[in-house]
Amino acid sequence: MKRRSFLKETMATTAGLFVIPTIIPSHVIGKNPPGDKINIGLIGCGRIAREHNLPEILKYDTARVIAVSDLDSRRMAEGKRMIEESYDKSTGRKGSVTVKMYKDYHGILSDKSIDAVIICTPDQWHIQPAIEAALAGKDIYIQKPLSLTIKEGRQLSDVVKKTSVILQVGAQCRSSEPRYRKAAELVRNGRIGKLHTVKIGMPGDPSGPEVTAMPVPENFDYKTWLGSTPEVFYNELRVHPQSDYSRPGWLRNEQFGAGMITGWGSHFFDYSAWGMDTEYTGPVSVEAVAQFPRSGIWNVHGDFMLKAEYRNGITMFAGTGYPYGVRYEGETGWIYVTHAGTPKLEASDPAILSSEIKESEIHLYMTTEHHGNWLDCIRSRKQTISPVEVGHRSCSLCLISHIAMKVPGILKWDPESERFTNNEQANLFLKREQRAPFGTDYIKL
């Protein structure tokens, strides 16, 4: 079936609502019985794919990465080679897996042999392929931050719920750093008394140099890479390095993201919500101040400070002035947790940390393998440790905090309607204009 026909039959955007697709994903009716491999397509072959997602997923013999897609043909070819060499080594047989390459990721979505996708593209290319993958019946592992806007995040969460695909957000410290779960369990079970304050430390970003236009490399489809964002001239510092896989410049450009407030906020706001018992809601007010560069190609925030208040009486502070990590403060003590530098789990009284969580008390979701948990849930159809709605809510706090950096004053937030109730200027930032034919507004006829 052609993609246009498929989308026409499976998706409608009337009044901003998506309908349940009429095509039932094959995995829901048992395409992958125990013993079969889960075939995976990788969308995005850059730094995070090579340093994190591929090394993690290639550990599992229950899965096979059989296709890659990237708008940089050199990176795509190197991704293919990395995967094939890994399987050759693990199986002891050269040519054990042949990885297909698709410049257009829609080829992966229409490939019926592929069960699931890993999306590790730049931030402006998270939501559209994720929604399209869900509608195609593919299970999804998606890098954080989930979205660029509140509107897009809500769209994805609703589509995932209606299609029943399995989605894991890349908040991997929920699995790989058990300190965060233990800290949250201790807080949720009252070991520091009633929680009233949370303090989160994270960095900002530096400004960049002034640059001019450069020729677009022949191996790179820059116009498509820009996606739904406006057309701007190419410079390597705006995109990603051509000679290596070091930190890309797009992370420091508001056109493609929001800087560290989403980069690390997606992690720390997520982990702190575990302890605050606010995973499926948000604050009722937020205010922030931040420094922004006055010139140069990089324009995301530097030093910042924000305050968010919740209905349950908890106040959150976050910014560059706090120690890197999460500190919970209650009526009778505090707990601090971080994985930066030397990982730590500290408390006002060491006895708090040795306190046993009894069987009758709150026990949070536990797994030690984030990608493994996703694969397990693909087979069981159970919820992952980092599901889409939780990812949307933590990303929402990042995004409304970023809006508060731009709009002065206390912004009142309604977490149910997902709108500001006292500032229409702030509500203008809940969505972005999208450059046709890219973006969620154009997943329709």
N, C-alpha and C positions, 0 to 999 in steps of 0.2 A: 504494500500500500504506500502511495506517495505521501510525503510528509504533510503537504497542504491538505490532502483529503483526511489524513489521520487527525490533524489538529482540528479540522472543521467538525469531525464527528465526536471528538472527545473533550472539547473545551468551549465554553461560552463565557463572555465577560459582560453580561447584562447587569447594569447598575453595580459594577465592581464585584459581582459574585461569580464563582466558578461552579460549574455543574459536575456531577459525578460522570466520569467517562463511561461510555456504553461498552467499551472493550475491557474485559476482565484480564488483569495481568496474569500471564501464564504461571508465575510462581505461586500465585494464590491457590491454584488448583493442583499444585504438587509437581511442578516441573523439576524441582531439585530434591528428590528423595535422598535420604542419608546415603552417603557413598559417592554421590556425584560431586564434581567440582563446581564451585561457584565461579562463573566466568565474569571477569571484571574489565571494564574499559576505563582508562585513565584520561581525564580531560584536564590538560595542563601539565607540562613536563618541565617546569622550572625548579627553582630552589627548594620549595617546600615539598615538592613531589620527590626529588632525588634525596633530600636529607632526612625526610620524615616518613611520608606516606608509603613510598615504595619499600624502603627497608623494613617497615612494620608489616605490610601486607604480604611481602614475599616470604615471610617466616612460616606462612600457613600453607600446608599441603592441601587443605580443603578448598583453596581458591587458586585461580589462575588468572593473571593479567594477560589478556589476549589481544588488546587493542590500545592504541594511544592516539591522542589528538593534541595538536598545538599549532598556533598560528606562526610560530617560528619553526621552519622546517628543519633547521640544524638541531634545535633542542628536541624536536620530535624524533629525529633519527637517533640522537644520543639516548633518548629515553627507551626507544625500542631495543637498542644495543644493550643497555644496562639490564633490562628485564630478561632478554634472551640469554645473556651471559650468566645471569644469576640462576636461571633454570638449568642451563647446561652444567653448571657447577654442582647444583643440588641433586640432579638426577644422574650425573656422570655420563650423560649422553648428549653429544653435540646435535643441535637442531631439535631438541625435545619439544620446544614451543616456538611457533612462528607468530610473531606479534604483528598485527595489521596496523597500518597507519592511515588516519583520516585527518586531512587538513580541516575539514568541517566536522565538528563534533556531532552533527546530526546523523552522520554515517554510523557512529557508535549507537545512537539512540534507535536507529532503524535496523540495526543488526540483531536479528532474533536469537543469535547464539549467545548474546551478552545479557547477563542477569542483573548486573549492578554497575554503578559508576562511582568513581572517586573524582570529585570536583576540587581541583587545587589551582584554579585560575586566579588572576588578580581580582580584587574585590568587585569591580564593576561587572565582572562576568561570573558572579556566583548565582544569582537568583534565576535568570532566564534559563540556563541549562538545567538547573535543579527542577524548576517547574515542568519543563519539557520532558525531563527524565521521569518525573513522577507520572505524568500523563502517558508516557510510553511504557509504564509498568516496571521501570528499573528501580531497584533499591539504591540508596544514595548515601555516600559519605561525603560531607561537604566541609571545607575549611571555614573557620571563623574569619572575620565577622560574617554573620549570616547574610546581611543585606546592607545596602547603602541608605535605605529609607524605611520608615515605619510601614508605609504602604506596601512595599515589596515584601517585607518580612511577613506581614499578615497574609498576603496572597499565597506565599509558599506554605505557610503553616496550614492554611485552609485546604490547599490542594493535597498536601500530604495526608491530612486527616481523611479527606474524601476518597483518595485512591488507595489508602491503606498500605502504601509502600513503607519500607523500613528505612529510616533516616537517622544517621549519627552525625552530630556536629563535632568538629574537631577541637573540643575542649578537653584535650587528652589528659590533663593533670587530674581530672576526676578519677582516672584509672591508674595512671602511672605514678602519681604522687599521693599515696594513701594518707599523708598528713592532713590534706585538705578535708578528706572525708572524716577522719578522726576528730579534727577540730570542730567540724560542723556537728557531728554527733554529740560531742561533749557539750556544746552550746545548746543544742536542741533539747538535751536532757537535763538542763538546768545546773550544770556544774559550776557556772559563774553567776548564778542567780539570774534574775530577769535581764535579758539583753537590752541595752538602751543605745549603744553607740558602736559603729563600725568605722574603722579608719583604714584606708587603702592607699598604699604608695605605689606609684608607677612613674615612668619617665615621660619626658616630652621629646620632641625632635628638633634638630638644628635647622637653620636656614640653609639655602643652597646658593650657588653662584649665579650670576647672570649668564644666560646662554643664548645662542642663536640657532637657527634651523640647521639640521644636518640631513644629508641624503638618507633615505630609508634603506636599510640593508635589503638586498635582493631576496634573502631567505625569510623575510618578515612581512606579514600582511598587517601593516600598521592601522589602516583604515578600519578594518574589522576589529582589531584589538581594542580600539577606542570604544567600541560597542555603542551603548546608548548615550555616552557622554559627548560633548561638543567636539568638533574637529579643531585640533591645534597642531602646530608644527611639530615635527619629530626632532627629538634630541635624546641621545642615549640615556642621559641623566633623568629623563622623564619616564623612562620605560624600564628596561633591564639590561645588564651588561651583555655584550656580545662575546666577550672573551672568557667569562667565567660564570659562576652561579652565586656571586656575592649578593648582598642585600640590594634589592632593586629600588630605583628612584621613585617608582609609582607609589610606594608606601608613604612617601612624604609629599604627596600631591592631593589636594582636596578634590580634584576632579575624579579621582579613582577611589577615594576613601576618606578617612577623617583623622588619620594619624594614630598616635598611641592610645587615644581614648577608645578607639575600636580595637586597635592591635592588641593591647594588653587589657583594656577594659573588658573585652569579651571574655577573657579568662577570669580576672579577679572579681568582676561583678557576678559572674556565674558561680564561682566557688563560694563567695560570701552569701549569695542567695540561699545556698544550701543551709547555712547556719541560721539565717534570718527567717527561714520558712516563707520565702517570697518568690519561689521559682516560677509561679504561674501568675504573677501580678507585677506591679511596679510601684514607684513612689507616687505620692500625691502632690509633691512640689519638688522643684529643682532650681538651683541658682548656681552660677559659675562665673569665674573670671579666668582669662587666659591671655598669654602673650602670643602674637602672631608675627611672622616675618614681614617686614615692610618692602622687601625686594627679593629677587632671586627666584629660581625655578621651583623650589620647594616652599610650600605655603601652609603646611599643617601647623597645629599649635605647638608651642614650646611649653614653658612652665605654666601650670594651671592649678586651680583649686575649685572644687565643687562641693555642694551640700545638697543632699536629697533626704526628704522626710517621708516616712511611711505611716500608714493608718495604724499599724500595730505599735506605734510609739518609738520605733527605732529611727535614729538619725545616722545617715552615712556621710562621711567626709572622704574625699579622695583627691589626690593631687601629688605633685612632685615634691612636696615638703615632708612627706611621711616616709618611713622605712619601707622598702620594697616588699610588699606582701599584704596580708590581711590581719588586722588586729580587732578582735571582738572584746568589747568592754561591757561587763554586767554589774549588777549591784554588789556582788561579793568577790569579783575577781576579773581577770582578763586572760585571753589566749591569743598568741601571735603565731602565724604560720607563714612560711615562705619557702620557695624552692630556688631562690636566687643565691648565687655564690655557694655558701655552705647551707644546705637545706636545714630548716629549723622548725621545731614545734615547741614553743615555750609557753609558760603560764605563770601567773602571779604566785601560785603555790604548786610545786612539783607534784603534789598529791593529786591534783586535778587530772594530770596526764595519765596517771596510773589507775585512775578510777575505772572500775569495770562497768561496761554497758550491759545491764541485765537483759535477760530474754524478754521481759515484759516492757522494756523501754523502746525508744525509737531507734531503729536500725536503718541506715540509709543504704541505697543501692550500692552493691560492692562488686567490682571486677578489677583485675589488675592489668588487663589488656584491652585497650580502647578499640583497636581494629579487630581484635579477636571477638570482643563483645558484639560488634556490628555483624560479623560473620555468623556468630551463634544466633543472633536475633533474626537474621535472614532465614535461617532454617526453622527456628521456633515460632517466628512471627510475633515475638514478644517485644515490648518497648525497650529501646536502648537506654544506656545510662545517661546519654545526652540527646534527648529527643528534640524534635523541631520546635515545639512551643516553648520549651525551656530556653533553647538557643535564641528564639525570637525575643523573648522577654529580656534576656541579658543584653542582647544587641540593642534593644529598644532603649535601655538605660544609657548605653553608650551614645546613641544618636540624639536623645533628648538632652543629654549633658552637653553634647557638641552644639546643639541649637542654643542652649543657655549661655554658651561662651560667646555667641553672636548677638543674642537678644538680652539686654540688661534687665535686671529685676528678678523677683521671685516669679517663676512660671508655675502655675497650678496645673497639674496633670491628672487626667482621668484615665486610670489604667484599664477600665472596661471599654470605654469608647475610643481609647487611644488618641485623644486629642487634648490640647491645652484649653482650659476653660476661661482663661482671663487674658489671652493675648492672641489675636488673629494673625499678627505678624509672624509669631512663632509657628503657627499652624501651616504657614506657607512652606515651611521647610520639611513637612512630613512626607513630601513626595518631590520628585525632580522631573523636569521635562526630559523626554527621552527622544533621542535622535533616530528617526525611522531609518531602516526597518528593525532596529534593535530595541530590546527592552520588553518588559512584561506587557506594556500597552499594545504591543503588536503581535502577541500570541493569539491571533484571531484573524478572520477574513474581513 
